[in-house]
Amino acid sequence: MKIDGTRRQDRATELVLSYYAAFNRGDWENMLALLTDDVVHDLNQGAREIGRDAFAAFLGRMNASYREQLRDIVVLVTQDGHHAAAEYVVHGEYHHTDEGLPAASGQTYMLPGGAFFDIRDDRIARVTNYYNLQDWIAQVGG
């Protein structure tokens, strides 16, 4: 049975929303399960990392310095279900200094962000994240 475009879009939308729901719960195991083994992760204004293990290490680094919730999530998906984009608002607390960034003292922040996804075999194969780093630095007092 051939899956029509609407069904592919719905499955991709559900995948991205499940990814963010797991993020908001701090459920790294289920979040990682939604990724391909060779997932490509383009860090905001940073390097490209490849693989689920690298992504898990990234989550560990983030968890050590930040508490974040993503709200007002909007997901757009191509008809074939292979590409998606998401826009959201990050509500966060910077609780431990992240290397190369201003000192942390529990500052809170709120800023828009976005991500682009490639989807393969009902899993996320690429995540490219973006937020305005200068806006974040201004909010945490850098």
C-alpha positions, 0 to 999 in steps of 0.5 A: 500500500502506497502512503499518500502525501498527507499521511507522510506529512502527518507522520513527520509532524508527529515525529518532530512533535514527539522529539520536542515532547521528549526534550521538554520532559528531559527524556533523553532516552526516548529523544535519542530513539527518534534519531538515526544512528548516523544523525547529523547535528548542526549546532547553533553557530557551531560545528557539525556533529555526527552520530547518536553518541555525539548527540547524546554527549551534546544533550549531556553538556546542555543538561549540565548548564541549562534547563529549557522548555520549548513552547509555542512550537509550530512544525512545517513539513514537506508533502513527501515527509522528508524535510521539516522545520520548527519554530518555537520559543525557548524558556530557559534557565542558565544554571552552570557556566558553559565553557566560552560563555558568560558566567551562569548564576541562574539567569532566565531567558526567553528567545525564539529559535528554530530547527530544520530536519531531514527525515529518513525511515521514520527517524530524524536524520539531521537536526540544524538548530538556530537561535540568536546567540547575541540576544541570548548573551544580552539576556544573561548579562554577557 
